[in-house]
Amino acid sequence: MGQLQSWCHPLANVLILRHTPHVKSITFHPKALAFIRDQSPALKREIGEALRDLQKGISIGLPLSRPMPSVATGAYELRVRSATTTVRVFYFVKLADTILVFHGFQKKTQKTPAHELALGQRRLQEMVDGNN
């Protein structure tokens, strides 16, 4: 459940209460986190901003994110590009209070390689089973 925040309007003695929306937590697979940390500051910032939007419940779609049913129902691919590289970060949103970030890789071809899909499936399963 969200929290109540209060603030006083600077031009009046009025206390305003507002409900802040629930923010989901994010759990990273260790290898996905290491991959993200290895990216350029600009890519890390863009990944972080997208994940923060997801935490707040903001839906993001193409071209930044797309569903990955070939990995799992509820799995998505975050698509981030810089001048020199394109990276993909897989995340899972089907849990009530948590977003799982489970795989990241550098995209080199138009189609996502089968071994990246399989690795993503294994890492997601590890996280769901609590074995990461």
N, C-alpha and C positions, 0 to 999 in steps of 0.2 A: 504494500500500500504506500502511496506517496506521502509526502510530508506537507504540513501547512507552513507557509512562509509568510512573514509579515514585513511590512515596510511602511514608512510614513511618507506621504506625499510631501515633497519639499516646499510646496506653496500653501499647505493647509495642515491643520492638526487632525488629520484623518488617518486612522490605522486601517490598512487594507490587508485582508487575509486572502490568500489565494492558494489553491491546491496545486502543487507541482506534480506533474505526471511521474509515474513510477519509472525508474531507470533500471534497465536490466544490467546484470553484471556480465562481464566477459571473461571466459576461461580460455586460455591459449594452450594448445599442444606445445610442448617445449621446442620442437623443431620448427613449428610455424612461427613461434615468437622469435627464434634465432634468425629465421629467414627475413622477417620484417625488420629486425634490428640491423641486418646487413644492407638494407636499402639506403638510397640517398636520402638526405633530409627532406627533399621535396616529395618523394614517394611516400616516406613515412608519414609526413603531414597529411597527405591526401588519404592514405589508408586510415589514419587515426580519425580524421574528420568524418569519413564514411561510417566507421565503427561507432563513433559518438552519436551520429544521427540514428543508427540502428538501436543503440541503447535507449534513446529517447522515444523510440517507437515510430520514428519517421521512416516511411517506406521509401526505399530507393530502387530505381529500376534502370532500364537500359538508358544510356550506354554504360553506366557505372556498375550495374549489378544485373545478373540474370540467374534464373533457377538452374540447378544442376541435377535434374531427376536421375541422370545416369550414375550419380554418386549416391544420392539418397533423397527420399521425400523430405523436403524442408532444408535441403542443402542449396547454397547459392555460391556464385563465383563473383568476387569483387574484381573488377577489371581496371587496373591503374596503369597509365602510360606516361613515360617521360620522353624527352627528345631522343634518348639512346636505347631505351628498353621498355618492354611491356611485362608487367607481372600480374599474376593471378593469386588471389587469396580465397580459399574456400572457407565458408562459415555455415553454421547450422542454427536455425532459429525456432525449432519446434518445441523447445523447452519453455516452461512458463516464465522463469525468472533469469535465464542465462542464455547468452549467445556463446556458442563454441566456435573458436577459430582453430581449424585443424590442419590446414595445409597451405603452403605457398610455393610458387615456382615461377621461373622466368619463362614467358611464353615465346616460343621461337617459330611455331607453325600456326597455320590458320585453325586447324583442328586440335583439340586438347588430346595429347598423347594418351594412349590406353594405360601406360604405366603410371601416369600422374593420376588418372581416375582411380586406378586400383589402390595406389598409395593413399589417396584421399579417403577412400572407403575404409581401409585398414585403420588409419589414424582416427577417423570419426568413431569407429567401433571401439577402439582403445579408450577413447574419452568417455563414451557412453557407458562402457563397462568399468570405468575407473582405473584403468591400467596404464595411464600415461606417466 
